[in-house]
Amino acid sequence: MIWTSSYAELEIPDVDIPTFYFEYAKQHSVYGRQPGRTAIVDGEQSLTFAQLEHSTAAFASGLHHGLGFAPGDMLAVLLPNTAYFPVAAMGALMAGGVVTTANPAYTEHELAHQFQLTEPKVVVTKQASVPVVRKALAIAGLALPDACIVTVDGGTHDIRAVFSERPFPRVHLRGRGEAARTTAFIVFSSGTSGKPKGVALSHTNIIANALQFFATYAQDTALHAVTSHLTERRWLQVLPMFHIYGILVSNVCVLSGATMVIMEKFDFVGFCSLIERHRIDTVYVAPPVILAMVKSPVTRKFDLSSLKSMCSGAAPLTKELEIEAEQKLKVFVHQGYGMSETSPIVSRSLCGQGAPGSAGRLCPNTEAIFVDDSGARLGPGQVGELCVRGPQVMLRYYKNAQATAETLDGDGFLHTGDIGYICDKGNLYITDRKKELIKYKGFQVAPAELEGLLLDHPAVADAAVIPVYSEEQATELPKAYVVVHPDAKKPGIEEAIGKWVAERVVAYKKLRGGIELIGAIPKSATGKILRKDLRALEAAKRKQAKL
């Protein structure tokens, strides 16, 4: 059975992202009437909508005239949240380029993998990250002129020095299907094996998902009832802007005419303070933030009465936490489902619809099927792997035909690896995950990547990594089961291995769930790690501890 969206079909325009971005905002939001109105607040600086558009074009011109950036070239953005993130990304697209985004906390080895795959011609970053960028380029076997490592916070090659007022050949994609065929973004998604994969998203993927968002938002009558009187909408952007979830929220915030208040790096006190100071009415977060708002005494120290809506994504939000948050915070709490490969949203729940724990109805133009382990399609009420089809589904995994073929089937359905069902009211529920991915506070952690790193440690003979759930943090934590060589069984070896790993990975990949020594890693006859056996072992130990 194929489930289809209950929303009306949308017409997706055949245009490039910058054309859509600025024209849509002018036609459908306050920025068309008031281009001098503030669009982005970033600390003590801000950009009006007119300044955002002008800066984007100036950067695109500078890329072309000053840095030799040509259509099809790759620009890497390695930045925390900043007003210059959309300027850099949109400017590159305006010049006909492709944008790849990276976590600014990456080590040089993690970044080198991404650079080696994408081969950027320009990197936009901060001065403190330049040494890491240079080391990563060297590891990847790439060389860039100093001028092509652009910084946003001063220095010899500051982004403002790149800006140019000269006319340039702005690239427009208006031919039939051209925008749908042309890659705009390559974001990285951890797979179940090996290193992160580059997800190639087209101009149409990103545009379609923005329009799908607005179509669901238009039906959210309960939310409109509590926000329609506001003369100015203010959203707080705490999601990492390099993440596809952050890219979507950044885009739709400005497209809707709301002011986007940027938080460079998340901390809970600062988060609450910004809500109070800027009278924020909307936030998009991951479940751990909602948990903190419910449980932390810090929440009571701030006036959060301006807040009307909290949307959770990047990981499932439990029914219980959703209900508790609405009751205690007196705001609407809802959630969506998506992934990098779907640009990202597949479904979104509506405020006040009485379906807590649900990811809501399928977005317009979206179809879904559920399949069993053999790939057979399932019927109503049957639980299976969710597969989706729609204009938001990725083009491919970049330079990885095998992974693409394993994920996209011949009918155009993307196999998500998530297990769930759609109820008789049309709401999507995710109940489990077929993939082995660990979700730490919305970030994806591939066990195989950590296992490969652990095996590089001289004391480690074998290793397996599984998720353990922390109720205190409302997130999964990576935990390693490790077999060490006999002569390495010394006091403190677990801590030593944990420290060794922590020095080689970005913060969210640290083994926060701990390291436990084990005699042997359970494996199948073909040598595949039986993580389900380790998860069962972990569950049994936790059950015993509660007795």
C-alpha positions in Angstrom: 0.0 0.0 0.0 1.2 3.5 -0.8 0.2 6.3 1.6 -0.2 9.7 0.0 -0.3 13.1 1.6 -3.7 14.6 2.6 -2.4 18.1 1.6 -3.1 19.5 -1.9 -0.5 19.0 -4.5 2.1 21.7 -4.8 3.6 23.2 -8.0 7.4 23.5 -7.5 9.0 26.3 -9.6 11.9 25.5 -11.9 14.3 28.1 -10.5 17.6 28.2 -8.6 17.6 28.7 -4.8 18.8 32.4 -4.7 16.2 33.5 -7.2 13.5 31.7 -5.2 14.8 32.8 -1.9 14.8 36.6 -2.6 11.8 36.7 -4.9 9.6 34.6 -2.6 10.4 36.7 0.4 9.7 39.9 -1.5 6.3 38.6 -2.7 5.1 36.8 0.3 6.5 38.5 3.3 6.9 41.9 5.0 10.4 42.2 3.4 8.8 43.0 0.0 7.2 46.2 1.5 10.0 46.9 4.0 13.4 45.8 2.7 15.0 47.9 5.4 13.5 45.7 8.1 15.9 43.6 10.2 16.1 40.0 8.9 19.0 38.6 10.9 20.3 39.6 14.4 23.7 38.2 15.2 24.9 39.4 18.6 25.5 43.1 18.4 25.3 43.2 14.6 22.4 42.8 12.3 21.5 42.6 8.6 18.4 44.1 7.0 16.8 42.1 4.2 18.2 44.6 1.7 21.7 44.2 3.2 21.4 40.4 3.1 20.5 40.5 -0.6 23.2 43.1 -1.4 25.9 41.2 0.6 25.0 37.9 -1.1 25.4 39.4 -4.6 28.6 41.2 -3.5 30.1 38.0 -2.3 29.1 36.2 -5.5 30.7 38.9 -7.6 33.9 38.7 -5.5 34.0 34.9 -5.9 33.8 35.3 -9.6 36.2 38.3 -10.1 38.6 37.9 -7.2 38.8 34.2 -6.5 38.2 32.7 -9.9 35.2 30.7 -8.7 33.3 29.2 -11.6 30.0 27.4 -12.1 30.2 23.9 -10.7 33.0 24.8 -8.2 32.6 23.7 -4.6 32.6 26.1 -1.7 32.9 24.7 1.8 31.4 26.5 4.8 33.0 25.7 8.1 31.3 28.1 10.4 29.4 28.3 13.7 26.0 30.1 13.5 26.6 33.5 12.0 24.9 36.1 9.8 27.6 35.4 7.2 26.5 31.8 6.8 23.6 32.5 4.4 25.6 35.2 2.7 28.4 32.7 1.9 26.1 29.8 0.9 23.7 31.9 -1.2 26.5 33.8 -2.8 28.2 30.6 -3.9 24.9 29.3 -5.4 24.3 32.7 -7.1 27.7 32.2 -8.8 26.7 28.8 -10.0 28.6 26.8 -7.4 27.9 24.0 -5.0 27.9 24.4 -1.2 29.2 21.8 1.2 28.7 22.4 4.9 30.9 21.1 7.7 30.9 21.1 11.5 33.3 23.8 12.7 34.3 21.5 15.6 35.7 18.8 13.3 39.2 17.6 13.8 41.6 17.8 10.8 41.1 14.1 10.0 37.3 14.3 10.0 37.4 17.4 7.8 40.0 15.9 5.5 37.5 13.1 4.6 35.0 15.7 3.5 37.5 17.8 1.7 38.9 14.8 -0.2 35.4 13.9 -1.4 34.2 17.4 -2.3 37.5 19.1 -3.4 36.5 22.7 -2.4 37.9 25.7 -4.4 37.0 28.1 -1.6 36.6 27.6 2.2 34.7 30.1 4.4 35.6 29.8 8.1 36.8 31.8 11.2 40.4 32.7 11.9 40.7 30.2 14.7 39.8 27.4 12.3 42.3 28.3 9.6 45.1 26.0 11.0 42.7 23.0 11.1 41.6 23.8 7.5 45.2 23.9 6.3 46.0 20.6 8.0 42.8 19.0 6.6 43.6 20.2 3.1 47.1 18.8 3.4 45.8 15.4 4.6 43.4 15.4 1.7 46.2 16.2 -0.8 44.7 19.5 -1.8 46.2 22.9 -2.0 44.4 26.3 -1.9 45.8 29.8 -2.3 45.7 31.8 0.9 43.1 34.1 -0.6 40.7 31.2 -1.1 40.5 30.5 2.7 38.1 33.3 3.6 37.3 34.3 7.2 34.3 36.1 8.5 35.8 37.6 11.6 38.6 39.8 10.2 42.1 38.9 9.1 43.9 39.4 5.8 41.3 37.5 3.8 38.1 38.7 5.5 34.9 38.1 3.6 34.2 41.8 3.3 37.4 42.3 1.4 36.1 39.7 -1.1 32.9 41.7 -1.7 32.7 43.3 -5.1 30.3 45.8 -6.8 31.2 44.7 -10.3 28.6 43.0 -12.5 29.1 39.3 -12.7 27.4 36.4 -14.7 24.8 35.4 -12.2 23.7 31.8 -12.8 20.0 31.3 -13.3 18.4 27.8 -13.5 15.1 28.2 -15.4 15.2 25.5 -18.0 12.7 22.6 -17.6 14.1 20.3 -14.9 17.4 22.1 -14.7 17.0 23.0 -11.1 16.0 19.5 -10.2 19.1 18.0 -11.9 21.6 20.6 -10.5 23.3 19.9 -7.1 23.1 22.8 -4.7 24.2 21.4 -1.3 26.3 18.5 -0.2 25.6 17.8 3.5 27.0 14.9 5.3 25.1 12.1 6.8 26.6 9.2 8.8 25.9 5.8 7.3 25.7 2.4 9.1 29.2 1.6 7.9 32.3 3.5 7.2 32.7 7.2 7.1 30.0 9.9 6.6 28.4 10.1 3.2 27.8 13.2 1.2 24.1 13.8 0.5 23.7 15.6 -2.8 20.6 17.9 -2.7 19.3 19.8 -5.7 18.0 23.3 -5.9 14.5 21.8 -6.4 15.0 19.6 -3.3 15.6 22.6 -1.1 12.9 24.8 -2.7 10.3 22.0 -2.6 11.0 21.3 1.1 10.5 25.0 2.0 7.2 25.1 0.1 6.2 21.8 1.8 6.9 23.4 5.2 4.8 26.5 4.4 1.9 24.3 3.2 1.8 22.4 6.5 2.3 25.7 8.4 -0.7 27.2 6.6 -3.0 24.5 8.1 -1.7 25.1 11.6 -4.8 27.0 12.8 -4.0 26.7 16.5 -0.6 28.2 16.0 -2.0 31.0 13.9 -4.5 31.8 16.6 -1.8 32.7 19.1 0.6 34.4 16.7 -1.6 36.3 14.2 -1.7 39.4 16.5 2.1 39.7 16.6 3.4 42.7 14.5 6.8 41.1 14.3 7.7 37.4 14.4 11.0 36.5 16.0 12.6 33.0 15.7 15.7 31.9 17.7 18.1 29.9 15.6 20.0 27.6 17.9 20.2 24.7 15.4 23.7 24.3 13.8 23.4 26.1 10.5 25.7 23.5 8.8 23.1 20.8 9.6 20.2 20.3 7.1 17.7 21.0 9.9 19.4 24.3 10.5 19.5 25.1 6.8 15.8 24.6 6.5 14.9 26.7 9.5 17.3 29.5 8.5 15.6 29.6 5.0 12.0 29.4 6.1 12.5 32.0 8.8 13.6 34.7 6.4 11.2 33.5 3.7 8.3 33.9 6.1 9.3 37.5 7.0 10.4 36.6 10.6 13.5 38.0 12.2 16.1 35.3 12.8 18.0 35.8 16.1 21.2 33.8 15.9 22.9 31.9 18.7 26.4 31.1 17.8 26.9 28.3 20.2 24.3 26.7 22.4 24.2 27.0 26.2 21.0 26.7 28.1 21.3 29.9 30.1 22.1 31.9 27.0 19.2 30.3 25.2 16.7 31.3 27.9 18.3 34.8 28.1 17.9 35.4 24.3 14.2 34.3 24.4 13.6 36.8 27.2 15.7 39.6 25.7 14.3 39.4 22.1 10.8 38.2 22.9 11.2 35.1 20.8 8.0 33.4 19.8 9.3 30.3 17.9 12.2 27.9 18.4 13.2 24.7 16.6 15.2 22.4 18.7 16.1 18.8 19.5 14.5 16.8 22.4 17.3 17.5 25.0 16.5 21.2 24.9 12.9 20.6 25.6 13.8 18.3 28.4 16.0 21.0 29.9 13.2 23.5 29.7 11.0 21.1 31.6 13.5 20.0 34.2 16.0 22.8 34.7 15.4 25.3 37.5 17.1 27.8 35.2 13.9 28.0 33.2 12.1 29.7 36.1 14.6 32.5 36.3 13.6 34.0 32.9 10.5 35.5 31.4 9.7 33.1 28.6 6.1 34.2 28.1 6.7 35.4 24.6 7.3 31.8 23.4 4.3 30.3 21.5 5.8 27.3 19.7 8.6 24.8 20.1 9.1 22.3 17.3 11.3 19.3 17.9 13.3 17.5 15.3 16.5 15.6 14.6 15.5 12.7 17.0 12.1 11.3 18.3 10.4 13.3 21.0 8.5 11.0 23.4 4.8 11.3 24.0 5.3 11.8 27.7 7.9 14.6 27.3 5.8 16.4 24.7 2.7 16.4 27.0 4.7 17.5 30.0 6.4 20.3 28.1 3.1 21.7 26.9 1.6 21.5 30.4 4.5 23.1 32.2 5.6 25.7 29.6 2.2 26.7 28.3 3.4 26.6 24.7 2.6 24.4 21.7 5.0 21.6 21.3 5.1 19.6 18.1 7.5 17.7 16.0 8.5 16.6 12.6 10.3 13.7 10.9 13.0 13.9 8.4 16.6 13.2 7.5 19.4 14.8 5.5 18.4 12.6 2.5 15.0 14.3 2.5 16.1 17.9 2.7 15.0 17.3 5.6 11.2 17.1 6.4 8.9 14.3 5.4 6.1 15.1 7.9 5.2 17.6 10.5 2.6 17.6 13.2 0.2 20.5 13.8 -0.2 22.3 17.1 -3.1 21.2 19.3 -4.1 18.2 17.1 -4.1 15.7 20.0 -1.5 13.3 18.6 1.5 13.6 21.0 4.4 11.4 20.0 3.4 11.6 16.4 5.5 13.2 13.7 2.3 14.3 12.0 1.0 13.9 8.5 3.0 13.5 5.3 4.0 16.7 3.6 2.4 17.6 0.3 3.7 15.7 -2.8 5.1 13.0 -0.5 4.3 9.3 -0.6 5.3 6.5 1.8 5.4 2.8 1.9 6.4 0.4 4.7 8.3 -2.8 3.9 9.3 -5.9 5.8 12.8 -7.4 6.0 12.3 -9.1 2.6 11.3 -5.8 0.9 7.6 -6.7 0.6 5.2 -3.8 1.0 3.0 -3.9 4.0 -0.6 -3.0 4.5 -2.5 -0.7 6.9 -1.6 -1.1 10.6 1.5 -3.1 9.8 4.9 -1.9 11.2 7.8 -1.9 8.9 10.7 0.2 7.4 9.5 3.6 6.2 10.3 4.4 2.6 9.5 7.8 1.1 9.2 9.4 -2.3 8.8 13.1 -3.2 10.5 16.2 -4.6 12.5 16.6 -1.4 14.3 13.2 -1.8 18.0 13.6 -2.5 19.6 13.2 -5.9 22.2 10.7 -4.7 25.1 10.1 -2.4 27.9 12.1 -3.8 30.5 9.9 -5.6 29.0 6.8 -4.0 26.9 4.8 -6.5 26.8 1.7 -4.3 25.3 3.5 -1.3 22.9 5.3 -3.6 21.7 2.0 -5.1 21.3 0.5 -1.6 19.1 3.5 -0.4 17.1 4.6 -3.5 15.1 1.8 -5.1 13.9 1.5 -8.7 10.6 3.1 -7.9 12.2 6.2 -6.5 11.5 5.4 -2.8 14.2 6.2 -0.3 14.7 3.5 2.3 15.0 5.5 5.6 16.1 2.7 7.9 13.5 3.9 10.4 10.7 1.6 11.6 7.2 2.8 12.1 3.6 3.1 10.8 0.9 5.5 9.8 -2.3 5.4 12.0 -5.8 5.5 10.7 -5.8 9.3 11.2 -2.9 9.7 8.9 -0.2 10.5 11.5 3.3 9.0 11.2 4.8 7.2 14.2 8.4 6.2 14.3 8.9 3.2 16.7 12.4 2.0 16.1 15.4 2.3 13.9 16.6 -0.4 11.5 19.9 1.4 11.0 22.6 1.2 13.6 23.0 5.0 13.8 23.3 6.6 17.2 21.5 9.9 17.7 23.3 12.1 20.2 21.3 15.3 20.7 20.3 15.3 17.1 23.7 14.5 15.7 24.3 11.2 14.0 27.1 9.0 15.2 28.1 6.0 13.1 29.2 3.0 15.3 31.4 1.7 12.5 33.4 4.9 12.4 34.1 4.8 16.1 34.9 1.1 16.0 37.4 1.7 13.2 39.1 4.4 15.4 39.1 2.1 18.4 40.8 -0.6 16.5 43.7 1.8 15.8 44.5 2.0 19.5 47.4 -0.3 20.3 45.7 -1.9 23.3 42.4 -2.7 21.5 41.9 -6.2 19.9 38.3 -5.8 19.0 35.5 -3.3 19.6 31.8 -2.6 19.1 29.8 0.6 19.7 26.1 0.7 20.6 23.7 3.4 21.9 22.6 3.6 25.5 19.8 5.8 26.4 20.2 8.5 29.0 16.9 9.6 30.6 18.6 12.5 32.3 19.7 13.9 29.0 16.9 12.6 26.8 19.3 11.3 24.2 21.3 8.3 23.1 25.0 8.1 24.1 27.7 6.1 22.3 29.1 3.2 24.4 32.0 1.0 23.5 32.4 -2.7 24.3 36.1 -3.3 23.9 38.4 -6.4 23.9 41.9 -5.5 24.9 45.1 -7.4 24.5 46.0 -9.5 27.6 49.0 -7.4 28.5 46.9 -4.2 28.3 44.5 -5.2 31.1 45.7 -2.6 33.6 43.8 -0.3 35.9 42.6 2.8 34.1 42.8 1.3 30.6 39.1 2.2 29.9 39.7 5.9 30.8 42.9 5.9 28.8 41.1 4.6 25.7 38.2 7.0 26.2 40.7 9.9 26.4 42.5 8.7 23.3 39.3 8.6 21.3 38.1 12.0 22.6 41.3 13.6 21.3 40.5 12.4 17.8 36.8 13.1 17.3 34.4 16.0 17.4 32.7 16.4 20.8 29.4 14.7 20.0 31.2 11.5 19.0 32.8 11.0 22.3 32.1 7.8 24.1 29.8 9.4 26.7 28.1 6.1 27.4 31.3 4.7 28.7 33.8 1.9 27.8 33.3 -1.6 29.1 35.8 -4.4 28.7 34.4 -7.7 27.3 35.9 -11.1 26.6 34.7 -11.3 23.0 32.5 -9.2 20.6 29.4 -11.3 19.5 29.5 -11.8 15.8 27.6 -13.8 13.1 29.0 -16.6 11.1 30.0 -14.1 8.4 31.8 -11.9 11.0 29.1 -9.1 11.3 29.0 -7.6 14.7 25.7 -8.6 16.5 25.0 -5.2 18.1 21.5 -6.4 19.0 23.1 -9.0 21.4 25.1 -6.2 23.1 22.0 -4.1 23.3 20.2 -7.0 25.0 23.1 -7.4 27.4 23.0 -3.7 28.2 19.2 -3.9 28.8 19.6 -6.9 31.1 22.2 -5.1 33.2 20.1 -2.0 33.5 17.1 -4.1 34.5 19.2 -6.0 37.1 20.5 -2.7 38.5 16.9 -1.5 39.2 16.0 -4.6 41.2 
